[in-house]
Amino acid sequence: MSTTVTADIEVDVPVRTAYDQWTRFETFPHFMSGVDSIRQVDDATTHWVVAVGGATREFDADISDQVPDDHIAWHSTTAEVDHRGRVEFRPVSADRTRVAVTLEWEPEGFVEKAGAALGFDDRQVEHDLRRFKEFIESRGVETGAWRGELHEGGTPGAAGTSSTDGVIGQDPDLRP
């Protein structure tokens, strides 16, 4: 049985800043517990290393739908991990954005199933969103961006751009 978690938060930055930061997948370990690393393989593919229930898992995920300043959706492509998600960005005002996350996955083993049943997953996603809020608001600007558009089964709809290479450790202002 799959687990679905939804959470949202308002951040005090414009929608473009919130969206652009979210496209810097390499920075996720700075605000997402359990994410050890994410590497952008190409415009549509990411490689994740996560720690769940004391076990390290690696999987690839494809971005299935991405529209700048609106949403990003992805799903795992590795058979061992069933994971999908969607993040939506809605302007509340010129300098405030609602970030809404929906995650769905198949818990493995007793620890993950028990955690899901007890609501630990919901609290973790809410905690990670609060950490994202602190991360982006303390900086005031994104660490880079990819402004391309992707749709399931297609190729990028626009050329991606980046104001930084997004590799953790090369940006001296990036602190965990």
Secondary structure as UniProt FT lines:
FT   STRAND          3..11
FT   HELIX           15..22
FT   HELIX           25..30
FT   TURN            33..34
FT   STRAND          35..40
FT   STRAND          45..52
FT   TURN            53..54
FT   STRAND          55..67
FT   TURN            68..70
FT   STRAND          71..76
FT   TURN            79..80
FT   STRAND          83..93
FT   TURN            94..95
FT   STRAND          96..105
FT   HELIX           109..117
FT   TURN            118..119
FT   HELIX           120..139
FT   STRAND          150..151
FT   TURN            152..153
FT   TURN            168..169
FT   TURN            172..173
//
